[in-house]
Amino acid sequence: MILRTFQRYLPLMIVGFALMSEGSYAQNEQTVTLYSPIKYKNDFSRAFFSFGQGVRGEPRTQSEGNDYDLLYGNMELGEDKDWFSVRWRTEHRSQIKDLGKLEWSEVSRVPVLPALPPTDEGKSEPVTIDTSGGKTNLSPVGQMVKALEGHIYLVHTNNGKIDSYAIFRVEALVRGDNCRLTWKVVPSPGQ
């Protein structure tokens, strides 16, 4: 009797679990803490992070196109030292976007975040920071964002060899010092 009931409802249970896992990214996050190289005397070993390799510091296989995806705390605008940046030199066309103050359970889909257009070989896009008028404008847009506790960010890593997406949430932020992130690699939105 129990076996027959189980067999009868198994297909419904499978569909239910599939729908639950499809609608939320609130599962299987990993954690990393990044430290500002400004505060820690240019120690970048704890400021870089590679989502693809899941390692902090300089990635081990740069010759294969693996490089850092995220850098924390390497820019200072007045008293503000809490910034994230993605690699943007030469073949690196990565982007980062602040999706806002969200819980993991509120993220049901990942938006498309286009990579920057390719630059001429050997050239990189100049970075401009304008703080006039009490506002901070960064160019090119999508290369640097303010680190804010409780916010979720999307990173599209594209360096000519790797094209991947990751999302992360700032769980804790000690201003000018470190930030604790939960993160996960996610499928590209078009897949």
Phi, psi and omega per residue, in radians:
M1 nan -0.817 3.134
I2 -1.141 -0.740 3.129
L3 -1.072 -0.761 -3.135
R4 -1.116 -0.718 3.111
T5 -1.131 -0.771 3.111
F6 -1.039 -0.827 3.136
Q7 -1.078 -0.625 -3.108
R8 -1.179 -0.692 -3.062
Y9 -1.716 -0.085 -3.137
L10 -0.974 -0.836 3.131
P11 -1.031 -0.671 3.112
L12 -1.161 -0.668 3.119
M13 -1.137 -0.734 -3.140
I14 -1.093 -0.815 3.120
V15 -1.068 -0.747 3.132
G16 -1.066 -0.798 3.117
F17 -1.130 -0.664 3.120
A18 -1.116 -0.754 3.121
L19 -1.149 -0.675 3.129
M20 -1.114 -0.752 -3.083
S21 -1.307 -0.470 -3.133
E22 -1.293 -0.581 -2.990
G23 -1.497 -0.067 -3.074
S24 -2.588 2.516 3.075
Y25 -1.713 0.243 -3.042
A26 -1.449 0.844 3.120
Q27 -2.549 2.528 2.959
N28 1.073 0.604 3.066
E29 -1.281 2.636 3.025
Q30 -1.920 2.884 -3.051
T31 -2.171 2.495 3.027
V32 -2.584 2.587 3.023
T33 -2.006 2.257 3.126
L34 -1.927 2.534 -3.070
Y35 -2.102 2.461 -3.102
S36 -1.213 2.189 3.070
P37 -1.242 -0.292 3.059
I38 -1.186 -0.809 -3.138
K39 -1.261 -0.643 -3.027
Y40 -1.814 0.793 2.948
K41 0.851 0.935 3.091
N42 1.074 0.496 3.053
D43 -1.462 1.662 -3.117
F44 -1.465 -0.118 -3.094
S45 -1.097 -0.369 3.138
R46 -2.006 0.157 -3.108
A47 -1.813 -0.509 -3.141
F48 -1.507 2.648 3.001
F49 -2.550 2.389 3.057
S50 -1.929 1.972 3.111
F51 -1.164 -0.698 -3.109
G52 -1.072 -0.662 3.138
Q53 -1.687 -0.259 -3.129
G54 1.170 0.588 -3.097
V55 -2.232 2.596 3.048
R56 -1.644 2.609 3.123
G57 1.639 -3.006 -3.140
E58 -1.147 2.157 3.117
P59 -1.039 2.660 -3.002
R60 -1.379 -0.410 -3.005
T61 -2.192 0.999 -3.123
Q62 -1.080 -0.519 -3.121
S63 -1.115 -0.382 3.116
E64 -1.622 0.197 3.124
G65 1.620 -0.036 3.097
N66 -1.426 2.345 -3.088
D67 -2.604 3.105 3.096
Y68 -1.253 2.630 3.105
D69 -1.814 -0.465 -3.029
L70 -2.483 2.478 3.063
L71 -2.276 2.299 3.125
Y72 -1.956 2.421 2.895
G73 1.260 0.524 -3.111
N74 -1.876 0.203 3.139
M75 -2.316 2.461 -3.105
E76 -2.234 2.060 3.057
L77 -2.068 1.741 -3.024
G78 1.135 -2.161 3.114
E79 -1.540 -0.109 -3.037
D80 -1.550 2.027 -3.119
K81 -2.092 0.144 -3.033
D82 -1.778 1.498 -3.125
W83 -2.309 2.560 2.957
F84 -1.850 2.564 2.998
S85 -2.467 2.719 3.041
V86 -1.966 2.838 -3.114
R87 -1.222 2.328 -3.106
W88 -2.323 0.151 -3.092
R89 -1.396 2.549 3.075
T90 0.655 -1.861 -3.041
E91 -1.335 -0.130 -3.132
H92 -1.390 2.148 -3.089
R93 -2.187 0.492 -3.048
S94 -1.220 2.765 3.127
Q95 -2.395 2.705 3.042
I96 -2.355 2.510 -3.126
K97 -2.461 2.336 3.046
D98 -1.421 2.053 3.126
L99 -1.530 -0.076 3.081
G100 1.862 3.123 3.136
K101 -1.358 1.896 -3.046
L102 -2.489 2.691 2.918
E103 -1.611 2.753 3.098
W104 -0.976 -0.668 -3.100
S105 -1.141 -0.278 3.135
E106 -1.564 -0.094 -3.128
V107 -1.656 1.880 -3.106
S108 -1.900 -0.316 3.075
R109 -2.637 2.710 3.136
V110 -1.839 2.176 3.132
P111 -1.286 2.775 3.035
V112 -1.240 2.337 3.077
L113 -2.237 1.700 -3.043
P114 -1.094 2.542 3.026
A115 -1.253 2.738 3.064
L116 -1.111 2.675 3.065
P117 -1.139 2.660 -3.140
P118 -1.113 2.588 3.065
T119 -1.775 2.938 3.067
D120 -1.097 2.553 -3.104
E121 -0.939 2.272 3.093
G122 1.436 -0.063 -3.137
K123 -1.905 2.687 3.073
S124 -2.234 2.723 3.125
E125 -1.207 2.255 3.075
P126 -1.197 2.589 3.120
V127 -1.806 2.282 3.128
T128 -2.131 2.311 3.088
I129 -2.169 2.037 -3.127
D130 -1.999 2.041 -3.140
T131 -1.949 0.304 -3.136
S132 -1.266 2.727 3.094
G133 1.209 0.327 3.093
G134 1.329 0.125 -3.134
K135 -2.157 2.598 3.101
T136 -1.823 2.087 3.068
N137 -2.028 2.231 -3.109
L138 -1.968 2.441 3.100
S139 -2.437 2.375 0.014
P140 -1.243 2.553 3.132
V141 -1.117 2.459 3.097
G142 1.638 0.109 3.137
Q143 -1.758 -0.503 -3.111
M144 -2.444 2.481 3.060
V145 -2.476 2.697 3.093
K146 -1.220 2.373 3.069
A147 -1.459 2.112 -3.109
L148 -2.294 2.284 3.140
E149 -1.084 2.379 3.120
G150 1.514 -0.098 -3.129
H151 -1.581 2.605 3.046
I152 -1.886 2.418 -3.089
Y153 -2.149 2.617 3.069
L154 -1.977 2.320 3.089
V155 -2.123 2.211 3.011
H156 -1.910 1.884 3.138
T157 -1.588 2.194 3.117
N158 -2.554 1.986 -3.133
N159 -2.263 0.358 3.140
G160 1.624 -0.482 3.115
K161 -2.002 -0.546 -3.116
I162 -2.094 2.364 3.083
D163 -2.390 1.750 -3.031
S164 -2.531 2.858 3.120
Y165 -2.115 2.562 3.009
A166 -2.538 2.655 3.012
I167 -2.175 2.593 3.098
F168 -2.552 2.739 3.126
R169 -2.175 2.387 3.063
V170 -1.451 1.867 -3.119
E171 -1.448 -0.606 3.140
A172 -2.623 2.521 -3.122
L173 -2.426 2.116 2.997
V174 -1.792 1.866 -2.995
R175 -0.850 2.223 3.090
G176 1.231 0.152 -3.043
D177 -2.231 -1.170 -3.072
N178 -2.711 2.891 3.046
C179 -2.500 2.443 3.106
R180 -1.797 2.194 -3.091
L181 -2.012 2.538 2.826
T182 -1.885 2.494 -2.992
W183 -2.637 2.879 2.999
K184 -2.827 2.579 3.007
V185 -1.417 2.389 -3.102
V186 -2.220 2.756 3.082
P187 -1.122 2.654 3.024
S188 -1.042 2.472 -3.078
P189 -0.990 -0.472 -3.132
G190 -1.375 -0.115 -3.069
Q191 -1.656 nan nan
